Amino acid sequence: MIGTLLAGPVRVVNLGLASFARDLAAHGTAVAQVDWSPPAGGKHELLLALAVLEKDAVEKANQAALQKILAAEPMLADVRRAGELIPELDGARLMLHAGPPIEWGRMCGPLKGAVCGAIVFEGWAPDLAAAEKLAARGGVQFAPNHHFGAVGPMTGITTRSMPLLVVENRAFGNRAMCALNEGLGKVMRFGGNDAEVLARLAWLRDDFGPLLGAALRPAPVPLNPLIARGLAMGDEMHQRNVACSSLLMRILAPAMARVGSPSLPRALEFMGGNDQFFLNIAMAMGKSILDPARGIAASTIVTAMSRNGTDFGIRVAGMGDAWFTAPVEMPQGLYFPGYSAADANPDIGDSAILEAVGLGAFAMAAAPAVAGFVGAGGFAEALGYTRAMSEIAAGRNPKWGIPALEFAGTSAGIDVRRVVETGIAPAINTGIAHRLPGVGQVGAGIARAPLACFEQALTALAQHAR
Amino acid sequence: MIGTLLAGPVRVVNLGLASFARDLAAHGTAVAQVDWSPPAGGKHELLLALAVLEKDAVEKANQAALQKILAAEPMLADVRRAGELIPELDGARLMLHAGPPIEWGRMCGPLKGAVCGAIVFEGWAPDLAAAEKLAARGGVQFAPNHHFGAVGPMTGITTRSMPLLVVENRAFGNRAMCALNEGLGKVMRFGGNDAEVLARLAWLRDDFGPLLGAALRPAPVPLNPLIARGLAMGDEMHQRNVACSSLLMRILAPAMARVGSPSLPRALEFMGGNDQFFLNIAMAMGKSILDPARGIAASTIVTAMSRNGTDFGIRVAGMGDAWFTAPVEMPQGLYFPGYSAADANPDIGDSAILEAVGLGAFAMAAAPAVAGFVGAGGFAEALGYTRAMSEIAAGRNPKWGIPALEFAGTSAGIDVRRVVETGIAPAINTGIAHRLPGVGQVGAGIARAPLACFEQALTALAQHAR
């Protein structure tokens, strides 16, 4: 750059808005354009809020939140019926979904598709058409998974009879739950709802779930070391869980064989055939790690990021259980043969809890193969994502090292202040669902969390802090 | 470097032998030392041999060998009793071992320990003392695994009743075999021979081997894609097989459950508890890939590297089944607590077949964790090993990409000419055995193949080519 400045006939150096440079160039003036943007996009209100929040009390609160995140000891401990774990599910026609709260009328296509499938699965309506009518006339209550200690990928539907994975955070005694991963193809999390989808859910409920629960209860699986090994083996635990799924199989297969079941061969085949089996475990782990930081007054650290396919919502430690929402964005990515961006539903799922805990796109440098899968390039680009995301992180997790960064720890905690100040929106590695009910996955890509969520949260935190 | 030359009071620039520079410096002369060594160490006879072998016929032969290596389709197909696969083992008191041929008197400690253990295991003597006497008086015949289509890690003992893994190369119809990996701790491959070692071997023979064979025969496992996935997950398949062992478990556990056996829980636990389970499969695969290149006239590509703990031996495509041997070197590495280099046995095992096929130290860039485990540094050093080894390789294998090199293929084929010309000795990632019989593994490190083996092979190839 300096070389160019010395050598060329430069008369004007323009910082920031490129349009000035273009105007000058159009009038024949030599211009050197330097990329620059003002902090917080130069917005006066946000700069004031940032100034209010640059104080010791916030730093201390964030350190307290960070220490809780880093002290977590998540264990995969059990699989049980959802109604047993969340009694409210047995008390009413209650259905949990991904993302912040949303009513039926504003739900996107795949979420409506999954809702209707789950209504039929629970026997609340005889078929999909009747299910849609039931939902439309208010015959089912809806609430976010996050309101009941749970998470779910994509549509994230949780109903009473589904088996849920239980991750216990032994350091703080809290737990988080997530439904079992259904595999690829037509599945409810991508809006699938036909007979094949419901038959698989019934098998998970009647055979696989109880077998896995019985295998886990005598010997819970510590997850910190599993994640550390997975990062050294190319997983980022969002779009790639090959290593953790495989390592877990080595632990669970003997335990399941000791329990014994006529379903054992099918159960091992189901688990062994699914590279993403671990995803749902990683998600429950993410929530179990971040939940203890909820409600730490003055902390600007993000405790959840989540999408329902219509709205993107975040929660911040210092603001308890409040949601800060904005319209969800479209992922940029690669599509399966026969599909294109025109088929895509906007970003959806509770799985952004993984980025909130420093995995997924934040740990892309550990998983260069994912960069290719989501259309983001190769090894160099994967390093770039991880470096960029570290600029908005509150700290590093020394337990989870990335080999290509000489085992430097993953990011830990997203600081709302850094997001607003830098304008770097958290990147999220995501699957892409078809926008219509009943179709399923059509691709994978990278979505961005809307800056508006973080700007709202920052403003609210500053009001609290004044 | 140029900067230093311009800035300093340099009067003499010395290339090569540092002693000249030291002498001059001692007399007060300013000297700039430039590292350089002449091709083939400047040895006249080797330079002549290299000149003889720099011709089209050799290039063509090497391309033919390389095409065979790259066309391989190795499948893990079976596990059977050694005597069934190698009838000679049932016909006499024959015992196969790692490395080139060696008689009892010249065997190292761990090899003698394993031989005695195997004699007891086969019931040829009642105890270790009697076994030693039997071996010393010539009561057992010894031959290399390589002479019977087999390989074995470390001591590499193969006897009639042991179960052998069978890898078939479907592209050429050949097969290669290897005993099952016994796990870590006291094991025969590191010279262990006590009751615990023999009891485990008996269980492998009576329970695990037959179960695994029955699971494999209906559904052989293609190994090319497994290696490709493993390289993307941090394995180099010599000192690190975590990914491939785990991925294989996902394939084999359901198949073993379908066969059914009262041993199933223990079998899954044994397999699931061993990060190196895949090592022996990778070795048989390596031999199955390289064997079709044996006997291609004029080719200077290495078809085997192997050590018996006393001698290092190589075989070269253009020289058929001849061994070129030299005294084996000492690995440089890290020792387990309580052990040091004084306890170490020199380099041993058939496992250097992995480096010959482009894995192990040649693929270290895929496995930065191994660089730490063998005491060779971190990610940067791992990249350095892979880059250095590519200088002596005949080509690249596009099926096996390394993520950190933007998925460039692993090395394929070691060219004896390049080794002699550059003086770059192949590096080998290796376990280190105690030098005494019956102790076991004491560390892990990197050994170098002796240049003398390659110089002998080069001279022989040149004599043939004249």
Interface residues (C-beta under 8 A of the other chain):
Chain A: R229 A232 M233 G234 V242 A243 S245 S246 L247 M249 R250 I251 A253 P254 A257 R258 L264 P265 R266 L268 E269 M271 G272 G273 P368 A369 G378 F379 A380 P403 A404 L405 E406 F407
Chain B: R229 A232 M233 G234 V242 A243 S245 S246 L247 M249 R250 I251 A253 P254 A257 R258 L264 P265 R266 L268 E269 M271 G272 G273 P368 A369 G378 F379 A380 P403 A404 L405 E406 F407
